[in-house]
Amino acid sequence: MSHPVRYLSLLLLLLITQHFTQHFAVAEEETLVDKIFAKHDRGETMTPEAVKEDIALLSRLIPTDDVIRTEKLQLLKCWNQASTTEQEIKLALAYTTHALAHIPPSATPHYVTELTLCHAWFLQLNDDIKGAMEGYDLSVKRAYEHEDLKLIADSRSLRGALYSYIGDFSSALEDLVTAQDLYESLNLTGWANFNLADVATSFRRYGDPQSAIRYYNKLKKIYLKNNNQDQVIFVISDIGLALDELGEHQQAIEQFLISYRYYKEHKKTVAAAIAATNIAYSLIKLNRLDEAERYLAEAGTVITEKEPTGYSFMKLFMGEIKFQQGRYDEALIDLVEGEEAFRSLQNDRGLVQLLQLKSDVYAAMDNLPAAYRALQEFMLLTKKVDGNSLDLQTTELKVKFDTSRIKLENERLIENQTLKEQELALLEQNKSLQYTILLLTACILAIVSIFAYQQVNRNRQLQVIALTDYLTQLPNRRHIYAQAAKYFQQALRQQHPFSVIIFDADHFKKINDNFGHEIGDRALITIANAGQALTGNKDHLGRIGGEEFLILLPNTDAKRAWELAHQLQSKITELSNQALPHELTLTVSAGVATLGGKSQDRNFASLLKRADKALYAAKHAGRNCIKSADDLDDKPNDDPDNASA
């Protein structure tokens, strides 16, 4: 019997060995695939050749029935379409257009949203600014709908950079700061660095080159540490632009020359031509016109109207030189060509410079009507650009942007990156053993616990998004109603008073129609701030509708609730005078209801309904007033639903 048992044992051992060999081979492939994706997700800088190798390897390793990884591979291919030349950009745009038109029915929301975002990016490269902005807006909307944090950061980062380019610095900084915080919280160091460069550029364009240079120098150190020479040169060019805005033109030339020589050495002709254009601008400011003209002539052999971004500024600078040399007719030809390029790009910042110069040229030619027309458009456009730059929201965001925290966080992320990769590799190895080795049950439980902990943290993040109103950052309807139900039951048990105030903005539709949705949003934020100042507790105030809010007042009787409602009106008036246009009179109507008294409320819905009736009564009474539900309980039911909101 010993021989059959021995043979059976050997056979079982052989089968187990085969099973382990096959299992570990599959696990090793899955681990390699996920590591490659993780590298790209983090935004690590790679050469085009390395990216092609990764895509080819993933195409071999990922089976066709692995839907999730197949989608990730398709998205990786989308973002890495060649886009150096105009023809390559058109081919890439055709690729993304075809992909959008042939989305499979089984596609995940993440795939659809990121593909839309990728398509918008190539629209921007193709100078379709309007189409790109529409794509970014749609991607932001879908990312928030599906609570996809990485895509929220990606879409707001790209949209913010485009806002910055066209001169809307308030919207740019709002998007870029939001993206920065998300990238850091998700440990996506590479994308955080790219996004921070856009933040720096926005501050430079906004008119704060000192802050921009601080950010650029920080990024330069990071890229030098990582031996990322291409990004170092790119940042050096940006530092040169900031130095120009500070009036340090000779220092700017020194920075541009570093970039110019690097691009020449590496045969990057377009980048070298753009660097030459930047050098020419600095030379013009130093009145070294002959040198500047030579650099522009060199750039003109490479940059054509098919590349409107570089072409527009090149023509502007050519016009400046010819104007200063008294060659007015030639200057006008360059300016007309540059103006067409600026308008196609919707680049108001560049167009402002060009229109001012154009007016000066016409004036020098004694063509005063044409000079006046150019000057008029210059003034209108300057007012628009300055309005974007000086918007209150931009100033607030600038103050809130904590550069020290970002620096420390990014440094910590870089230092811990190697350790985290080792920890993840160990976890994957432990997971591969859980199928057959019972002795490793404790390890399996530990892994499950870690993933459960991560899921709880993620759920908490998503819960905050789900329960918070995006505009005012107050609890939304679901959150505040849940809080109210708890306070109501607590008040019943303890026999304590409990009051609520429901209020909304008067004539809010007229505010949006007459002043625009941006002012309408600011009015809602003003109301929210007034409510928070009144309650002192964020969880006691929520936004329950478009312009409708609810205040919870535990341990507050009817008399005190009535007083607080009047204080709320006064506070809204005070804050609106500070934050809103003086032509806008912001008022609210309110309804107050208290648990107990003449009405026996059995649940919070009943109490809320009485407060709602009081609100409608206030509306019916002419708005900008407060009504008490207790007072209405003694009167006949006038069908308040007929009152207009």
C-alpha positions in Angstrom: 0.0 0.0 0.0 2.9 2.3 0.6 3.9 2.5 -3.1 0.4 3.6 -4.3 0.2 6.2 -1.6 3.7 7.4 -2.5 2.8 7.6 -6.2 -0.5 9.4 -5.3 1.3 11.9 -3.1 3.8 12.6 -5.9 1.0 13.0 -8.4 -0.8 15.4 -6.1 2.4 17.3 -5.5 2.9 17.6 -9.3 -0.6 18.9 -9.8 -0.2 21.4 -7.0 3.1 22.5 -8.4 1.6 23.0 -11.9 -1.3 24.9 -10.4 1.1 27.2 -8.4 3.3 27.7 -11.5 0.3 28.7 -13.7 -1.2 30.8 -10.9 1.9 32.7 -10.2 2.5 33.2 -13.9 -0.9 34.8 -14.3 -0.5 36.8 -11.1 2.9 38.0 -12.3 1.4 39.2 -15.6 -1.4 41.0 -13.8 1.0 42.7 -11.4 3.2 43.9 -14.3 0.1 45.2 -16.2 -1.1 47.1 -13.1 2.4 48.5 -12.4 2.6 49.9 -15.9 -0.8 51.5 -15.6 0.1 52.9 -12.2 3.2 54.5 -13.6 1.2 56.3 -16.3 -1.6 57.2 -13.8 1.0 59.0 -11.6 2.1 61.1 -14.5 5.7 60.0 -14.6 7.6 61.6 -17.4 8.5 59.1 -20.2 10.0 59.3 -23.7 7.7 58.6 -26.6 9.7 55.4 -27.3 9.1 54.1 -23.7 5.4 54.8 -24.0 5.2 52.9 -27.3 7.0 49.9 -25.6 4.5 50.0 -22.7 1.5 50.1 -25.1 2.9 47.2 -27.1 3.6 45.1 -24.0 0.1 45.8 -22.5 -1.5 44.8 -25.8 0.2 41.4 -25.6 -0.5 40.8 -21.9 -4.2 42.0 -21.5 -6.7 39.4 -22.6 -9.7 40.6 -24.8 -12.2 39.6 -22.1 -10.6 41.9 -19.5 -12.9 44.8 -20.1 -11.5 47.2 -17.5 -7.9 46.9 -18.5 -8.8 47.0 -22.2 -10.5 50.3 -21.6 -7.5 51.6 -19.8 -5.3 50.5 -22.7 -7.5 52.3 -25.2 -7.4 55.5 -23.1 -3.6 55.2 -22.9 -3.4 55.0 -26.7 -5.7 58.0 -27.0 -3.6 60.3 -24.9 -0.4 59.2 -26.6 -1.3 59.9 -30.2 1.5 61.7 -32.0 0.8 65.4 -32.0 4.1 67.2 -32.9 3.0 68.4 -36.3 -0.2 69.9 -37.7 -0.9 66.7 -39.7 -0.3 64.5 -36.7 -2.8 66.6 -34.6 -5.4 66.2 -37.3 -4.9 62.4 -37.4 -5.1 62.3 -33.6 -8.3 64.3 -33.7 -9.7 61.9 -36.3 -8.8 59.0 -34.1 -10.6 60.4 -31.0 -13.6 61.4 -33.1 -13.9 57.8 -34.4 -13.5 56.4 -30.9 -16.3 58.6 -29.6 -18.6 57.6 -32.4 -18.0 53.9 -31.7 -18.3 53.6 -27.9 -19.4 50.0 -27.1 -22.7 49.7 -25.1 -20.8 48.0 -22.3 -18.4 51.0 -21.8 -18.0 52.3 -18.3 -18.8 55.9 -17.4 -15.1 56.5 -16.7 -14.2 55.4 -20.2 -16.7 57.7 -21.8 -15.8 60.7 -19.7 -12.0 60.3 -20.2 -12.4 59.7 -23.9 -14.4 63.0 -24.1 -11.7 64.7 -22.2 -9.0 63.3 -24.5 -11.0 64.4 -27.6 -11.3 68.0 -26.1 -7.5 68.1 -25.6 -6.8 67.4 -29.3 -9.5 70.0 -30.2 -7.5 72.5 -28.2 -4.2 71.5 -30.0 -6.1 72.0 -33.3 -6.9 75.5 -32.1 -10.7 74.8 -31.7 -10.9 76.7 -28.4 -14.7 76.7 -28.3 -15.0 73.0 -29.0 -12.3 72.2 -26.4 -14.0 74.3 -23.7 -17.3 72.5 -24.4 -15.6 69.2 -24.1 -13.9 70.2 -20.8 -17.2 71.4 -19.4 -18.9 68.2 -20.3 -16.1 66.1 -18.8 -16.2 68.1 -15.5 -20.0 67.6 -15.3 -19.8 63.9 -15.9 -16.8 63.4 -13.5 -18.8 65.0 -10.7 -21.9 63.0 -11.5 -20.0 59.7 -11.2 -17.8 60.9 -8.3 -14.6 60.1 -10.2 -12.0 62.0 -8.3 -9.1 61.4 -10.6 -11.1 62.6 -13.6 -12.4 65.6 -11.7 -8.8 66.6 -11.2 -7.8 65.9 -14.8 -10.7 67.7 -16.4 -10.5 70.8 -14.1 -6.7 71.0 -14.6 -7.0 71.0 -18.4 -10.0 73.4 -18.3 -8.1 75.7 -15.9 -5.1 75.9 -18.2 -7.3 76.9 -21.1 -9.1 79.5 -19.0 -5.7 80.9 -18.1 -4.7 81.0 -21.8 -7.8 83.0 -22.9 -7.5 85.4 -19.9 -10.2 84.3 -17.5 -7.9 84.1 -14.5 -10.7 83.8 -11.9 -12.1 80.6 -13.4 -8.6 79.4 -14.2 -7.4 79.6 -10.6 -10.6 78.1 -9.2 -10.1 75.0 -11.5 -6.4 74.7 -11.0 -6.4 75.0 -7.2 -9.2 72.4 -7.0 -7.2 70.0 -9.2 -4.0 70.6 -7.2 -5.7 69.6 -3.9 -7.2 66.5 -5.5 -3.9 65.4 -7.1 -2.1 65.8 -3.8 -4.7 63.9 -1.8 -4.6 61.1 -4.4 -0.8 61.0 -4.3 -0.5 61.7 -8.1 2.8 63.5 -7.8 3.6 63.9 -11.5 0.2 65.4 -12.4 0.4 67.7 -9.4 3.7 69.0 -10.7 2.3 69.6 -14.2 -0.8 71.3 -12.7 1.4 73.5 -10.5 3.2 74.8 -13.6 -0.2 75.9 -14.9 -0.9 77.6 -11.6 2.4 79.5 -11.8 1.6 80.5 -15.4 -1.8 81.8 -14.3 -0.2 84.0 -11.7 2.3 85.3 -14.3 -0.5 86.1 -16.7 -2.6 87.6 -13.9 0.2 90.1 -13.2 2.1 88.5 -10.3 5.4 87.4 -11.8 7.1 87.2 -8.4 4.8 84.4 -7.2 5.1 82.7 -10.6 8.9 82.6 -10.4 8.7 81.0 -6.9 6.5 78.2 -8.3 8.7 77.8 -11.4 11.9 77.6 -9.3 10.3 74.9 -7.1 9.3 72.9 -10.2 12.8 73.4 -11.6 14.4 71.8 -8.5 12.0 68.8 -8.7 12.7 68.2 -12.4 16.5 68.6 -11.8 16.3 66.1 -9.0 14.5 63.6 -11.3 16.9 64.3 -14.1 14.0 65.4 -16.4 15.9 67.8 -18.7 13.0 68.5 -21.1 10.8 69.8 -18.3 13.7 71.8 -16.8 14.1 73.6 -20.1 10.4 74.2 -20.4 10.3 75.8 -16.9 13.4 77.9 -17.7 11.4 79.4 -20.7 8.6 80.2 -18.3 11.0 81.9 -15.9 12.2 84.0 -18.8 8.6 85.1 -19.6 8.1 86.1 -15.9 11.4 88.0 -15.9 10.2 90.0 -18.9 7.1 91.0 -17.1 9.3 92.2 -14.2 11.2 94.3 -16.6 14.4 92.2 -16.2 14.8 91.8 -20.0 18.6 90.9 -20.0 18.0 88.2 -17.4 15.1 87.0 -19.5 17.3 86.7 -22.6 19.8 84.6 -20.6 17.1 82.1 -19.7 15.6 82.0 -23.3 19.1 81.4 -24.7 19.5 78.3 -22.6 16.2 77.0 -24.0 17.1 78.1 -27.5 20.5 76.3 -27.6 19.0 73.2 -26.0 16.3 73.0 -28.7 18.8 73.7 -31.4 21.1 70.9 -30.2 18.2 68.4 -30.0 16.8 69.5 -33.4 13.5 70.6 -32.0 12.9 73.3 -34.7 9.5 74.6 -33.7 10.5 74.9 -30.0 13.7 76.7 -31.0 11.7 79.1 -33.2 9.4 79.9 -30.3 12.4 80.5 -28.1 13.8 82.8 -30.8 10.5 84.7 -30.7 10.8 85.2 -27.0 14.4 86.4 -27.3 13.2 88.9 -29.9 10.6 90.4 -27.5 13.2 90.9 -24.8 15.6 92.5 -27.3 12.8 94.9 -28.5 12.3 96.0 -24.9 16.1 96.8 -24.8 15.8 98.7 -28.1 18.2 96.2 -29.8 15.9 96.1 -32.9 18.4 94.7 -35.5 19.2 91.7 -33.3 15.5 91.1 -32.6 14.7 91.2 -36.3 17.3 88.5 -37.1 15.8 86.2 -34.5 12.3 86.8 -35.9 13.5 86.2 -39.4 14.9 82.8 -38.3 11.6 82.0 -36.5 9.6 83.0 -39.6 11.3 80.2 -41.6 9.6 77.6 -39.3 6.5 79.2 -37.8 3.6 79.6 -40.2 -0.1 80.6 -39.9 -0.9 76.9 -39.5 0.6 77.3 -36.0 -1.4 80.3 -34.8 -0.1 80.3 -31.2 3.5 81.1 -32.1 2.6 82.9 -35.4 0.4 85.5 -33.6 3.1 86.7 -31.3 5.8 86.5 -34.0 3.8 88.8 -36.2 3.1 91.1 -33.3 6.8 91.5 -32.5 7.6 92.0 -36.2 5.0 94.8 -36.3 6.6 96.4 -33.2 10.0 96.5 -34.8 8.8 97.9 -38.1 6.7 100.5 -36.3 9.8 101.7 -34.3 11.8 101.8 -37.6 9.1 104.0 -39.2 8.1 101.2 -41.7 4.4 101.8 -41.0 2.8 100.0 -44.0 4.9 96.9 -43.5 4.0 97.0 -39.7 0.3 97.1 -40.6 0.6 94.0 -42.8 2.2 92.0 -39.9 -0.4 93.3 -37.4 -3.3 92.3 -39.6 -1.9 88.8 -40.0 -1.2 88.5 -36.2 -4.7 89.9 -35.4 -6.4 87.1 -37.4 -4.4 84.5 -35.5 -5.1 86.0 -32.1 -8.9 86.1 -32.9 -8.9 82.5 -34.1 -7.4 81.5 -30.7 -9.7 83.8 -28.7 -6.5 85.1 -27.1 -7.6 88.4 -25.6 -4.4 89.1 -23.8 -2.3 89.1 -27.0 -5.0 90.9 -28.9 -5.0 93.8 -26.4 -1.2 94.3 -27.1 -1.8 94.2 -30.8 -4.7 96.6 -30.9 -2.7 99.2 -28.9 0.2 99.0 -31.3 -2.2 99.1 -34.3 -3.7 102.3 -33.0 -0.2 103.8 -32.6 0.7 102.8 -36.1 -2.5 104.4 -37.6 -1.9 107.6 -35.5 1.7 107.8 -36.8 0.3 107.5 -40.4 -2.2 110.4 -39.6 -5.1 108.0 -40.1 -6.9 109.2 -37.0 -10.3 107.5 -37.7 -8.7 104.1 -38.0 -6.5 104.8 -34.9 -9.6 105.8 -32.9 -11.4 102.6 -33.9 -8.5 100.4 -32.9 -8.2 102.3 -29.6 -11.9 101.9 -28.9 -11.7 98.1 -29.3 -8.5 98.1 -27.3 -10.3 99.9 -24.4 -13.3 97.5 -24.5 -11.1 94.4 -24.6 -8.8 95.8 -21.8 -11.8 96.3 -19.6 -12.9 92.7 -20.2 -9.4 91.3 -19.4 -8.9 93.5 -16.4 -12.3 92.5 -15.1 -11.3 88.9 -15.3 -8.0 89.6 -13.6 -9.4 91.7 -10.7 -12.5 89.5 -10.0 -13.0 89.1 -6.2 -13.0 85.4 -6.5 -9.5 85.4 -8.0 -8.2 87.4 -5.1 -9.8 85.0 -2.6 -8.4 82.0 -4.3 -5.0 83.5 -4.5 -5.0 84.1 -0.7 -6.3 80.6 0.0 -3.6 78.8 -2.1 -1.1 77.5 0.5 2.2 77.2 -1.4 4.1 76.0 1.7 1.7 73.1 2.2 2.0 72.1 -1.4 5.8 72.1 -1.2 5.9 70.0 1.9 3.2 67.6 0.6 4.9 67.1 -2.8 8.3 66.5 -1.1 6.7 63.9 1.2 5.0 62.2 -1.7 8.2 61.9 -3.7 10.2 60.6 -0.7 7.5 58.0 0.1 6.9 56.9 -3.4 9.4 54.1 -3.4 8.2 52.7 -0.1 4.6 52.7 -1.3 5.5 50.8 -4.4 7.3 48.1 -2.3 4.2 47.9 0.0 1.9 47.5 -3.0 4.1 44.8 -4.5 4.1 42.9 -1.2 0.3 43.1 -1.0 -0.1 41.7 -4.5 2.2 38.9 -3.7 0.2 38.0 -0.6 -3.0 38.2 -2.6 -1.7 35.6 -5.0 -1.2 33.1 -2.2 -4.7 33.3 -0.8 -6.3 30.8 -3.2 -4.5 27.7 -2.1 -2.4 28.1 1.1 -4.6 27.9 4.2 -1.6 28.7 6.5 -1.6 32.3 5.1 -5.2 33.0 6.3 -3.9 35.7 8.7 -2.1 37.4 5.8 -5.2 37.3 3.7 -7.3 38.8 6.5 -4.7 41.6 6.9 -4.9 42.3 3.1 -8.7 42.4 3.2 -8.5 44.7 6.2 -6.2 47.1 4.4 -8.4 47.2 1.3 -11.5 47.6 3.5 -9.8 50.5 5.3 -8.9 52.1 2.0 -12.5 51.6 0.8 -13.9 53.2 4.0 -11.7 56.2 3.4 -12.8 56.4 -0.2 -16.4 56.1 0.8 -15.9 58.9 3.3 -14.5 61.1 0.6 -17.4 60.3 -1.7 -19.9 60.7 1.1 -18.7 64.3 1.6 -19.2 65.0 -2.0 -22.6 63.3 -2.0 -23.9 65.2 1.1 -22.4 68.7 0.3 -23.8 71.4 -2.0 -21.1 72.1 -4.6 -21.6 75.9 -4.9 -22.1 76.9 -1.2 -20.3 74.0 0.5 -23.3 73.6 2.8 -25.1 70.4 3.6 -27.4 69.5 0.7 -31.1 68.6 1.0 -30.5 65.0 1.9 -28.0 65.8 4.6 -29.8 68.7 6.3 -33.1 66.7 6.3 -31.4 63.8 8.0 -29.9 66.2 10.6 -33.3 67.7 11.1 -35.0 64.4 11.7 -32.5 63.6 14.5 -33.0 66.9 16.2 -36.7 66.6 16.0 -36.7 63.2 17.7 -34.3 64.4 20.3 -36.5 67.4 21.0 -39.6 65.1 21.4 -37.7 62.8 23.8 -36.2 65.5 26.0 -39.2 67.9 25.8 -37.0 70.7 24.5 -38.0 73.4 22.0 -37.0 73.0 18.4 -37.5 75.6 15.6 -36.7 75.8 11.9 -36.4 78.8 9.5 -37.0 78.1 5.8 -36.1 81.0 3.5 -35.2 81.8 0.0 -34.0 84.7 -2.2 -36.6 87.1 -3.5 -36.9 87.5 -7.3 -33.9 85.2 -7.9 -34.7 84.6 -11.5 -34.5 88.4 -12.1 -31.1 88.4 -10.5 -29.8 85.8 -12.9 -31.5 87.4 -15.9 -30.3 91.0 -15.1 -26.9 90.4 -13.6 -25.9 87.0 -15.0 -25.4 83.5 -13.4 -22.0 84.4 -11.9 -23.6 87.2 -9.8 -26.5 84.8 -9.1 -24.0 82.3 -7.7 -22.3 85.0 -5.7 -25.7 86.0 -4.2 -26.3 82.4 -3.1 -22.9 82.3 -1.5 -23.6 85.5 0.3 -26.8 84.1 1.7 -25.0 81.0 2.8 -22.3 83.1 4.5 -24.9 85.1 6.3 -26.6 81.9 7.5 -23.4 80.5 8.8 -22.6 83.7 10.6 -26.0 83.5 12.3 -25.9 79.8 13.3 -22.2 79.4 14.0 -22.6 75.7 13.1 -22.3 74.5 9.5 -24.5 71.4 10.2 -27.4 73.7 11.2 -27.7 75.3 7.7 -28.4 73.6 4.4 -29.3 74.4 0.8 -32.5 72.5 0.0 -33.3 73.9 -3.4 -32.2 76.4 -6.1 -32.4 79.5 -3.9 -34.0 77.9 -0.9 -32.3 77.3 2.5 -33.2 75.7 5.8 -31.9 76.6 9.3 -32.2 74.2 12.2 -32.5 75.7 15.7 -32.2 73.0 18.4 -33.2 74.2 22.0 -34.7 77.4 20.4 -38.2 78.6 21.2 -40.5 80.5 18.8 -39.6 84.0 20.2 -35.9 83.4 19.8 -36.4 81.9 16.3 -38.3 85.0 15.2 -35.5 87.2 16.4 -32.9 85.1 14.6 -34.9 85.3 11.4 -34.8 89.1 11.5 -31.1 89.0 12.3 -30.6 86.8 9.2 -32.2 89.5 7.0 -30.0 92.2 8.5 -26.9 90.0 8.0 -27.7 89.3 4.4 -28.2 93.0 3.7 -24.8 93.7 5.4 -22.9 91.1 3.4 -24.6 91.8 0.1 -23.4 95.4 0.3 -19.8 94.1 0.6 -19.9 91.3 -2.0 -22.5 92.2 -4.6 -23.0 95.1 -7.1 -24.5 98.1 -5.5 -27.4 98.1 -8.1 -28.5 94.7 -6.7 -30.8 94.6 -3.7 -30.7 91.2 -2.2 -33.6 90.3 0.1 -35.1 87.1 1.4 -38.5 85.9 2.6 -38.7 83.5 5.5 -41.1 81.2 7.3 -40.6 80.2 11.0 -42.1 77.2 12.7 -41.6 75.8 16.2 -42.3 72.3 17.6 -45.2 72.2 20.0 -47.7 75.1 20.7 -51.0 75.0 18.9 -49.9 72.4 16.3 -49.0 68.9 17.3 -46.2 67.9 14.9 -45.7 64.1 14.9 -42.6 64.2 12.6 -40.2 66.6 11.0 -42.1 66.6 7.7 -45.1 68.1 9.5 -43.0 70.8 11.1 -41.3 71.6 7.7 -44.6 71.8 6.0 -45.8 74.4 8.4 -42.6 76.4 8.0 -43.0 76.1 4.2 -46.6 77.5 4.4 -45.3 80.4 6.4 -42.7 81.1 3.7 -45.3 81.1 1.0 -47.4 83.5 3.2 -44.3 85.8 3.4 -44.0 85.7 -0.4 -47.7 86.4 -0.7 -47.4 89.3 1.6 -45.0 91.1 -0.7 -41.7 89.4 0.0 -38.8 90.7 2.1 -40.7 89.7 5.3 -41.0 86.9 7.8 -44.1 84.9 8.8 -44.6 82.6 11.7 -46.4 79.3 11.3 -48.0 79.7 14.7 -49.7 82.9 13.6 -51.0 81.2 10.5 -52.5 78.2 12.5 -55.2 80.6 13.8 -56.2 81.8 10.3 -58.2 80.0 7.5 -56.2 78.0 5.0 -55.7 80.4 2.0 -54.1 77.8 -0.2 -50.6 79.3 -0.1 -49.6 77.1 -3.0 -51.0 79.9 -5.3 -48.4 82.3 -4.1 -45.7 82.9 -6.6 -42.1 82.2 -5.6 
